[in-house]
Structures are given as C-alpha cells and as structure tokens.
Amino acid sequence: MEQCIKYVEIVVQQGGAMYLDAGKLEELAEIDRRRTGIHNSLIAKIAAVNRLCEGYGVEKVYNGGDHRREKGDFAERLVAAYFADRV
C-alpha cells in the first residue's frame, strides 16, 4: 500500500509540475526520474506479494496484465479504494 501511495503522489506531483512549471525542464526531468524509480519499485513489490500469495495458496493481489501502465493504474485504484472505505 505504501508504494502505491508513493506512486500516486509522484504522478500527481509530476502532473502539477507539468502544468505549473512547464518552463523548468530540469525539474520535470528529476520528477520523471523519481517517478520511474518509484514505479519500478511498485512493480517489484507487486510481483513479490503475488509470489507470497501463490506460496500460501491465496488469491493474488494483482491479476492484471504485465504492462507498466496497468500496474500503475492498479496502484491508483488501490489508493482510491482505501480512501473510499476509510472511517
């Protein structure tokens, strides 16, 4: 969950920077570099959790495709569901 939150946060930050600071290419490049690293970490964690699920004989947490974007969308849906169900 933590990595999903980090991913959604950096995507929002990148979108805001693109809209507000379009002239600051170095800043946008740095945000993109960080977003890619967080996304890579998210993908690795999804794979690790799914392997644990398989090992314990329970349903995988992610059943989508193998595309990076799909896994990013999964993170957004997970965070949205968390906020929708909070007390």
Summary of the structure (lengths in Angstrom):
residues: 87
radius of gyration: 14.9
end to end distance: 17.1
largest distance: 50.9
contacts: 212
relative contact order: 0.16
helix: 78%
strand: 0%
